[in-house]
């Protein structure tokens, strides 16, 4: 179940992110957009680390 939820969430986030970045480049200065992308990438890496830690701590299959 968690795998399917994660897969659907990542698909949604990928599409949303691509569309939003294109919109930002059309709307604002490129330097501001790149700074925002760098900040977003940092938080994305932190979120990925937390998700990996949670997946390791609470696996789908119980430990024997």
Secondary structure, 3 states (H helix, E strand, C coil): CHHHHHHHHHHHHHHHHHHHHHHHHHHCCHHHHHHHHHHHHHHHHHHHHHHHHHHHHCCCCCCC
